[in-house]
Amino acid sequence: MKFVFYANTDWYLYNFRLSTARRLQADGHEVVMLSPPGEFGDRFAGLGFRWITLPMDRASLNPLREAMTLRHLVRVLRREKPDLLHNFTVKCAVYGGAAARMARVPATVNAVAGMGYVFTSNDLKARSLRPVVRALMRATLDHRRSLLVLQNPDDADIFRRARLVARDRVHVIRSSGVDTRRFQPSSMSGRDGRLRVLLAARLLWEKGIGEYVEAARLLKAQGRDIEFVLAGSPDPGNPRSVDGEQVRRWAEEGAITWLGHVEDMPALLATIDVMALPSYYREGVPKSLIEGAAAGLALITTDQPGCREVVTRHGFDGLVVPPRSAEALATLIARLDDDRELLARLGAKAREKAIAEFDERSVIQRTLDVYERLLGTDAPRDSMQVRLPSA
C-alpha cells in the first residue's frame, strides 16, 4: 500500500514522523514524504523514502497563493494515488482534507498536535482568522472516509464541543512517541555537582522562553552556580517567534548557553538534570518533555493542555509551575538544586511513565490501528501489526 505523509515542514516529518514511516516501510508499504522545501528533506532519500516538495508558505494569507498551493497538492495526490493521506498540523489538515476529496484519495487521517498560532495567540491577526479556520475545518475534516487524531483530551473536547468533527471520528493518541531504548538515564549529569537545566523547543515566546531567561538571571543574581541551556531555533514562519538576535544577546550576557538546533538529543540529555518547559502554548504533547522523561530527567512544566499529560501531579512525576511566572520557575529550580533526592526521585518516576505511556512502539501501533479502521478489509492486517519487543 502507499501512504503519503504531508506536513508544513520537512523538519516536522523528519523529527516527529520518521519512526512511523520506517515501520510502514519495514512492513512492505511505500511512504512518500510531502512538504515545502527545507534542509531536512534530502535525508529521506538515504532512508529509502521519496520526498516531494510543495510550493507552500506556512504564513501566507494571499488567496491566490493559497489557491495555487491547493491546486498543486491536488495534482500531486492525483499523480501519486495513495491509499491513505496522513496530514499533520492545522493548515495541512485543512488543505489535505480538501485536496484528498478532489483527488479521490480513499482514506485520510488528519493529525493536529496542538492548536497552533491561530488558536493560541490573542493578537488581532489570530483572533480574526479563528472563525475562518473553524469554518474551513468543519468543511474539510468531517468526512466519512477521514479520521482526526489529537494528542490530548483537552483538544478533543474543543473539537467535539465546536462540532468540527463527528465524535466517533476523533481519536486521542497522546504524543508522537519517544524511543525509550535510545533515550535512557545517564550517570553523566550532575557529575560535577552543578545543576544543568534545559529548555528545548521551537523558540516561540509562548513556550516560556522569556520567563526561562529571567529565571536564570534571578538565580545567577543569588549566586547560584546553575547552567541554563537553551536548545532550538527561531521559527520564521510563526509570528510569535523569538528573534535570533535577541537570543544571541541573552547568550552574550551570560544568562543562557544557546545551542541552536541539536541533532543528537540523547547525547545532550545525558549531561542534563532538569527539563523545563514553562509553556503557556496549547501543546499537543511536547516532544521535549517525553524525551526528558525517557532520559530520567526531573521535569518542570505548566498545567497547560498537553503538558499536563506528562506531568500529572506536582511533586509526583514532575513539578508544576504557574505560567508566565519567572519567579515561581526560579523557586522550583532552586528547590531541585537544593534537594538532589527529590531530583532523582522525580527523574525515576518520569522514566517509568515514559516507558508505560509514551514509548513510540505502542504509539505507532495505535496509529496503525487508526489506518486499519479507515482502510478496512483493504488493509493487509498482518503486516499492519507492530510487534513490540520487550522494553
C-alpha positions in Angstrom: 0.0 0.0 0.0 1.0 3.6 -0.5 0.9 6.3 2.2 1.6 10.0 1.8 2.7 12.0 4.9 2.1 15.7 4.4 3.4 18.4 6.8 4.2 22.1 6.7 7.9 21.5 7.2 10.3 18.7 6.3 11.8 19.2 9.8 8.5 18.0 11.4 8.3 14.9 9.2 11.9 14.0 10.0 11.8 14.6 13.7 8.3 13.5 14.6 7.1 11.0 12.0 10.1 9.2 10.7 9.7 6.2 13.0 6.1 5.6 11.8 7.3 5.8 8.2 10.1 3.4 8.9 7.7 0.9 10.5 5.4 1.0 7.4 8.4 0.7 5.2 9.6 -2.4 7.1 6.2 -3.9 6.7 6.5 -3.6 2.9 4.5 -0.4 2.4 5.6 2.7 0.4 5.7 6.0 2.2 6.1 9.3 0.3 7.0 12.5 2.2 5.4 15.7 1.2 6.3 19.2 2.5 7.6 22.6 1.4 11.4 22.7 0.6 13.8 22.6 3.6 17.1 21.4 4.8 16.0 18.0 6.2 14.2 16.7 3.1 17.3 15.4 1.3 17.9 13.0 4.2 14.8 11.0 3.3 16.4 9.6 0.1 19.1 8.0 2.1 16.5 6.2 4.2 14.6 4.9 1.1 11.8 7.5 1.0 10.7 9.7 -1.8 10.3 13.3 -0.9 8.1 15.7 -2.9 8.3 19.4 -2.4 5.2 21.6 -2.4 5.3 25.4 -3.0 3.6 26.3 0.3 4.1 29.3 2.6 3.1 28.5 6.1 2.4 32.1 7.0 0.8 33.2 3.7 -2.7 34.7 3.7 -2.7 35.6 0.0 -5.8 33.9 -1.6 -4.1 33.5 -5.0 -1.0 31.9 -3.5 -3.2 29.6 -1.3 -5.3 28.5 -4.3 -2.1 27.6 -6.2 -0.9 25.6 -3.2 -4.2 23.7 -3.1 -4.1 23.1 -6.8 -0.6 21.8 -6.7 -1.5 19.5 -3.8 -4.4 18.0 -5.7 -2.1 17.4 -8.7 0.4 15.5 -6.5 -2.3 13.3 -5.0 -3.8 12.5 -8.4 -0.4 11.5 -9.7 0.6 9.5 -6.6 -2.7 7.8 -6.0 -2.1 7.0 -2.3 -4.2 4.6 -0.4 -4.1 6.9 2.6 -3.0 10.5 3.1 -1.8 11.5 6.6 -1.9 15.3 7.2 -0.1 16.9 10.1 -0.8 20.4 11.6 -3.9 22.5 11.2 -3.2 24.1 7.8 -2.1 20.8 6.3 -5.1 19.1 7.7 -7.5 21.7 6.1 -5.7 21.7 2.7 -5.0 18.0 2.7 -8.6 17.2 3.7 -9.9 19.3 0.8 -7.4 18.0 -1.7 -8.0 14.4 -0.8 -11.6 14.7 -1.7 -10.9 16.4 -5.0 -8.2 13.8 -5.8 -10.5 10.9 -4.6 -8.0 9.6 -2.0 -9.6 6.6 -0.4 -8.7 7.5 3.2 -7.4 10.5 5.1 -6.0 10.9 8.6 -5.7 14.4 10.0 -3.3 14.8 12.9 -3.4 18.1 14.8 -0.7 18.3 17.5 -1.6 21.4 19.5 -3.9 24.1 18.3 -1.3 26.3 16.7 -0.8 30.1 16.4 -4.4 30.9 15.3 -5.9 29.3 18.4 -3.3 30.1 21.0 -2.4 33.8 20.3 -4.7 36.7 21.3 -3.3 39.2 18.9 -5.7 40.7 16.3 -4.5 38.7 13.4 -5.0 35.4 15.2 -8.5 36.4 16.5 -9.6 37.5 13.1 -8.5 34.2 11.5 -10.1 32.0 14.1 -13.7 31.9 12.7 -12.4 31.4 9.2 -10.2 28.5 10.2 -13.0 26.9 12.2 -15.3 27.1 9.2 -12.6 25.5 7.0 -12.1 22.8 9.5 -15.8 22.0 9.6 -15.9 21.8 5.8 -12.8 19.7 5.2 -12.2 17.5 8.2 -15.6 16.0 8.9 -15.9 13.3 6.3 -16.9 9.6 6.4 -13.5 8.5 5.0 -11.4 10.5 7.3 -10.4 10.4 11.0 -9.0 13.1 13.2 -6.1 12.3 15.6 -5.4 14.6 18.5 -2.7 14.4 21.2 -4.6 15.3 24.3 -8.2 15.2 25.7 -8.4 19.0 26.0 -8.1 19.5 22.3 -10.6 16.6 21.7 -13.1 18.4 23.9 -12.7 21.6 21.9 -13.3 19.9 18.6 -16.3 18.0 19.9 -17.9 21.0 21.6 -17.4 23.1 18.5 -18.9 20.2 16.4 -16.0 20.5 14.0 -15.8 16.7 13.6 -18.3 13.9 14.5 -17.5 12.4 17.9 -16.9 8.9 16.5 -14.2 10.2 14.1 -12.0 11.7 16.8 -9.1 9.7 18.3 -6.7 10.7 21.0 -3.1 9.3 20.7 -1.0 11.0 23.3 2.2 12.2 21.7 4.2 11.1 18.6 6.1 8.8 21.0 9.7 8.5 22.1 12.3 5.8 21.6 12.8 4.7 25.2 15.7 2.5 24.1 17.6 5.4 22.6 16.7 7.9 25.3 17.9 6.5 28.6 19.1 7.8 32.0 22.8 8.6 32.2 25.3 8.9 35.0 27.0 11.8 33.3 24.5 14.5 34.5 25.4 16.2 37.8 28.8 14.6 37.9 30.5 17.9 38.8 27.7 18.9 41.3 26.5 21.7 39.1 22.8 21.6 38.2 22.2 21.8 34.4 18.7 22.9 33.2 17.5 22.6 29.6 14.6 24.2 27.7 14.4 22.5 24.3 11.7 23.8 21.9 10.9 26.0 18.9 11.8 29.5 20.0 8.3 30.9 20.5 7.5 33.4 23.3 4.6 31.2 24.3 6.9 28.4 25.1 8.0 30.4 28.2 11.4 31.4 26.7 11.4 34.9 28.3 10.4 33.5 31.7 13.2 30.9 31.4 15.8 33.6 30.8 14.5 35.8 33.6 14.6 32.8 36.0 18.2 32.3 35.0 19.0 35.9 35.8 17.3 35.7 39.2 19.2 32.6 40.3 22.5 33.9 39.0 21.9 37.1 40.9 21.5 34.9 44.0 25.0 33.5 43.4 23.8 30.0 42.4 26.0 28.0 40.1 23.4 26.7 37.7 23.8 26.4 33.9 20.8 27.2 31.8 20.8 25.7 28.4 18.5 26.6 25.5 18.2 24.3 22.5 16.2 25.2 19.5 16.0 27.7 16.6 13.7 30.6 15.8 10.7 29.8 13.7 10.4 32.4 10.9 7.0 31.0 9.8 5.4 31.8 13.2 4.6 35.5 14.1 5.4 34.8 17.7 9.0 33.5 17.1 11.8 34.9 19.3 14.3 36.9 17.1 17.7 35.2 16.8 19.5 38.4 17.6 17.6 38.6 20.9 18.7 35.0 21.8 22.3 35.9 20.9 22.2 38.9 23.3 21.0 36.6 26.1 23.9 34.2 25.5 26.4 37.1 25.3 25.0 38.4 28.6 25.7 35.0 30.2 22.2 34.2 31.2 22.0 31.1 29.0 24.0 28.8 26.8 22.3 28.7 23.4 23.0 25.5 21.3 20.6 26.2 18.4 19.3 23.1 16.7 20.6 19.9 18.3 20.9 16.8 16.2 21.9 14.3 18.9 19.4 14.9 21.7 20.2 11.7 23.7 23.8 12.9 24.0 22.7 16.3 25.2 20.2 14.9 27.7 22.9 12.7 29.1 24.5 15.9 30.5 21.3 17.5 31.8 19.5 17.2 35.2 16.2 19.2 34.6 14.0 19.7 31.6 12.0 22.9 31.9 9.1 23.9 29.6 7.2 26.8 31.2 4.8 26.9 28.3 1.6 28.8 28.0 1.1 27.4 24.5 -1.7 24.9 23.7 0.7 22.0 23.2 -0.2 18.6 21.7 2.1 16.6 24.0 5.6 18.3 24.0 8.3 16.1 22.5 10.9 17.7 24.7 9.1 16.6 27.9 8.7 13.0 26.9 12.3 12.8 25.7 13.4 14.3 29.0 11.1 11.8 30.8 12.6 8.9 28.9 16.1 10.2 29.8 15.2 10.2 33.5 15.3 14.0 34.0 13.2 15.9 36.5 10.5 17.8 34.7 9.2 21.3 35.3 6.2 22.5 33.2 2.8 24.2 33.4 -0.7 22.8 33.9 -1.4 23.5 30.2 -3.1 21.2 27.7 -0.5 18.7 26.5 1.9 19.5 29.3 -0.4 18.1 31.9 -0.4 14.8 30.1 3.3 14.3 31.0 3.4 15.9 34.5 0.1 14.9 36.1 0.8 15.8 39.7 3.1 18.3 41.3 5.8 16.6 43.3 5.0 13.1 41.9 6.1 12.9 38.3 7.4 16.4 38.0 6.9 19.9 39.2 4.1 22.3 38.0 4.9 26.0 37.6 2.3 28.8 37.1 2.5 30.1 33.5 4.2 33.5 32.9 6.0 33.5 36.3 9.8 33.7 36.2 9.9 34.0 40.0 8.0 30.7 40.5 10.1 29.0 37.9 13.3 30.2 39.7 11.9 28.9 43.0 11.3 25.4 41.7 14.7 25.2 40.0 16.4 26.3 43.2 14.4 23.6 45.1 15.8 20.9 42.8 19.3 22.4 43.2 19.0 22.1 47.0 17.2 18.7 47.1 19.0 16.2 44.9 17.0 13.3 46.4 13.8 14.9 45.0 15.6 15.5 41.7 16.5 11.8 41.4 13.0 10.6 42.6 11.2 12.8 40.0 13.5 11.6 37.2 12.9 8.0 38.1 9.1 8.5 38.1 9.3 10.4 34.8 11.3 7.5 33.2 8.8 5.0 34.5 5.9 6.9 32.9 7.7 7.4 29.6 8.1 3.6 29.2 4.5 2.9 30.3 2.7 5.6 28.3 4.9 7.2 25.6 7.0 4.5 24.1 7.0 5.1 20.4 6.3 1.4 19.6 2.9 1.5 21.3 2.2 4.9 19.8 3.0 3.6 16.3 0.7 0.6 16.9 -2.2 2.9 17.9 -1.6 5.0 14.7 -1.6 1.9 12.5 -4.9 0.8 14.2 -6.4 4.1 13.0 -5.2 3.4 9.5 -6.7 -0.1 9.7 -10.1 1.2 10.8 -10.2 3.5 7.7 -8.8 1.1 5.2 -10.9 -1.8 6.5 -10.6 -5.1 4.6 -8.3 -3.4 2.1 -5.6 -3.2 4.7 -3.2 -6.1 4.9 -4.0 -6.8 8.6 -0.9 -9.0 9.4 1.6 -6.5 8.1 -0.1 -3.6 9.9 0.6 -5.1 13.3 3.5 -3.7 15.2 5.3 -6.3 17.3 6.7 -4.7 20.4 9.9 -6.1 21.7 10.3 -6.1 25.5 11.3 -2.7 26.9 
